[in-house]
Amino acid sequence: MKKNKSARKRAKQAEARRRRNAAVKSMMKTYVKKALIVAQENREPSEVGEYLRKAISVINKAASKGVIHKRTASRKISRLTKKVNKLIQKSA
C-alpha cells in the first residue's frame, strides 16, 4: 500500500487511465479488423469505404487522446488503406 494520500491518488488515477487506454486500443483494433474483413468479403467498394472511414476516425481519436502517437496513427492509417485498396482491386 502507498504511504501517503497523494501517492494513493496517483496510483488510482494511473489505473483508471490504463483501463481507459486499453479500452480505446481494443476498440481501435476491432474497427481495423472489421474494415479488413469487409474488404476480404468482396463487398461493395462504397460499403468497404464506410468501414475504412470509421476505422480511420477511431485511430485518429486514439491519437488525439494520446493513447497512441500521432505518427503511429498515421502509419496505421496508411497501412490499413493500402491493404484495403489492394483487397478491393483483387476482388474487382
Secondary structure by P-SEA (a helix, b strand, c coil): ccccaaaaaaaaaaaaaaaaaaaaaaaaaaaaaaaaaaaaacccaaaaaaaaaaaaaaaaaaaaaccccaaaaaaaaaaaaaaaaaaaaaac
